[in-house]
């Protein structure tokens, strides 16, 4: 029984479900909550901007009959440019939220590496493979649940990352 530990299967190859590892960890759940909150703020902002632009468009349409065609065209073009710029800005904000999520995932997997190396060492296995790329394996080879438990114990929700007072 070389390198075995309770809860860690003795197998030459272990598997892990990376998406589940992230999404079910305290760290991943915190990130999901934060991204959801950021998304909700952006959605509310989009609704407010949309209502303002609709009102402005209505006003512009109402004023059309009172204006020279050239003056109206200038206002309409300016309004169209404002709409396009607003879309670009809101799209940029959405990309930033997405990039925050990707950065958090990278941070999580980098911070999780020592824990996964410990599982590999404790089990005596030679490798941990992505479960989705394995054609057939025993459920006992999947260490995702064990990894989540250990990562949560070390990282918590990750909100204290870099805080020297948060030593495990």
C-alpha positions as a printed Julia matrix, in Angstrom:
168×3 Matrix{Float64}:
   0.0    0.0     0.0
   2.48   2.59   -1.18
   1.63   6.26   -0.65
  -2.03   5.65    0.12
  -4.12   7.8     2.43
  -7.72   7.48    3.53
  -9.94   9.03    0.9
  -7.29   8.92   -1.81
  -7.57   6.04   -4.26
  -4.53   3.91   -4.99
  -4.28   4.19   -8.73
  -1.54   4.97  -11.22
  -3.71   7.57  -12.91
  -6.18   9.9   -11.21
  -8.8   12.05  -12.9
 -10.27  15.39  -12.01
 -13.18  17.42  -13.35
 -11.7   20.94  -13.65
 -15.01  22.73  -14.25
 -16.59  21.08  -11.24
 -13.44  21.64   -9.19
 -13.73  25.37   -9.78
 -17.51  25.79   -9.66
 -18.06  23.72   -6.51
 -15.13  25.14   -4.57
 -15.7   27.98   -2.12
 -13.36  30.08   -4.28
 -15.34  29.4    -7.47
 -18.66  30.03   -5.74
 -17.4   33.39   -4.44
 -16.23  34.33   -7.94
 -19.6   33.3    -9.4
 -21.43  35.48   -6.84
 -19.17  38.45   -7.58
 -19.55  38.07  -11.34
 -23.31  37.73  -10.97
 -23.39  40.94   -8.91
 -21.26  42.77  -11.49
 -23.53  41.46  -14.24
 -26.63  42.64  -12.38
 -25.14  46.13  -12.01
 -24.35  46.21  -15.73
 -27.84  44.95  -16.63
 -29.45  47.66  -14.5
 -27.18  50.26  -16.06
 -28.07  48.99  -19.55
 -31.78  49.24  -18.79
 -31.39  52.79  -17.48
 -29.34  53.84  -20.52
 -31.81  52.15  -22.87
 -34.71  54.07  -21.29
 -32.8   57.34  -21.56
 -31.95  56.71  -25.21
 -35.55  55.77  -26.02
 -36.75  59.01  -24.43
 -34.12  60.98  -26.33
 -35.09  59.26  -29.6
 -38.78  60.02  -28.97
 -37.96  63.66  -28.32
 -35.85  63.82  -31.46
 -38.66  62.25  -33.51
 -41.15  64.69  -32.02
 -38.91  67.67  -32.89
 -38.35  66.49  -36.47
 -41.35  68.37  -37.86
 -40.19  71.63  -36.24
 -36.67  71.56  -37.67
 -34.88  72.12  -40.93
 -33.92  68.79  -42.54
 -30.2   69.59  -42.31
 -30.4   70.51  -38.62
 -32.42  67.37  -37.89
 -29.92  65.21  -39.83
 -27.06  66.65  -37.72
 -28.93  65.84  -34.47
 -29.92  62.39  -35.75
 -26.31  61.62  -36.73
 -25.08  62.81  -33.33
 -27.7   60.65  -31.62
 -26.7   57.63  -33.72
 -23.03  58.16  -32.82
 -24.0   58.43  -29.14
 -25.9   55.13  -29.38
 -22.95  53.4   -31.08
 -20.47  54.74  -28.51
 -22.75  53.66  -25.67
 -22.94  50.14  -27.14
 -19.17  49.97  -27.47
 -18.74  51.14  -23.86
 -21.27  48.65  -22.47
 -19.71  45.84  -24.54
 -16.32  46.8   -23.11
 -17.72  46.55  -19.58
 -19.16  43.12  -20.34
 -15.78  41.96  -21.68
 -14.11  43.25  -18.5
 -16.48  41.17  -16.37
 -15.72  38.11  -18.49
 -11.98  38.78  -18.23
 -12.32  39.08  -14.44
 -13.85  35.61  -14.41
 -11.09  34.17  -16.57
  -8.4   35.79  -14.41
 -10.03  34.36  -11.28
 -10.08  30.88  -12.85
  -6.37  31.14  -13.68
  -5.62  32.36  -10.14
  -7.62  29.47   -8.69
  -5.84  26.79  -10.7
  -2.4   28.25   -9.96
  -3.22  28.41   -6.23
  -4.68  24.87   -6.36
  -1.62  23.31   -7.94
   0.2   22.58   -4.65
  -2.93  20.89   -3.28
  -3.27  18.77   -6.41
   0.43  17.91   -6.23
  -0.14  16.8    -2.64
  -2.98  14.5    -3.72
  -0.76  13.07   -6.45
   2.06  12.51   -3.96
  -0.24  11.06   -1.25
  -1.82   8.62   -3.69
   1.39   7.46   -5.27
  -0.2    8.06   -8.69
   1.83   9.13  -11.67
  -0.61  11.64  -13.16
  -3.88  13.5   -12.77
  -5.78  13.76  -16.05
  -8.79  15.82  -17.04
 -11.73  13.47  -16.57
 -13.31  14.62  -19.85
 -10.32  13.43  -21.89
 -10.3    9.94  -20.39
 -12.15   7.32  -22.38
 -12.81   4.98  -19.46
 -11.86   5.04  -15.8
 -13.08   3.85  -12.45
 -15.05   6.34  -10.4
 -12.51   5.67   -7.66
  -9.86   7.34   -9.85
 -11.79  10.65   -9.79
 -10.39  12.83   -7.0
 -12.47  15.93   -7.72
 -14.42  15.78   -4.43
 -11.26  15.21   -2.4
  -9.53  18.06   -4.22
 -12.44  20.43   -3.55
 -12.34  19.58    0.16
  -8.59  20.1     0.4
  -8.56  23.25   -1.73
 -11.37  24.76    0.36
  -9.35  23.99    3.49
  -6.3   25.78    2.06
  -7.79  28.6    -0.03
 -11.2   29.11    1.52
 -13.15  31.38   -0.8
  -9.96  33.11   -1.92
 -11.1   36.51   -0.71
  -8.08  36.68    1.61
  -5.59  35.81   -1.18
  -2.27  37.44   -0.54
  -3.19  38.26    3.08
  -0.31  37.03    5.3
  -2.74  36.66    8.21
  -4.65  34.01    6.25
  -2.0   31.3     6.51
  -3.49  27.78    6.46
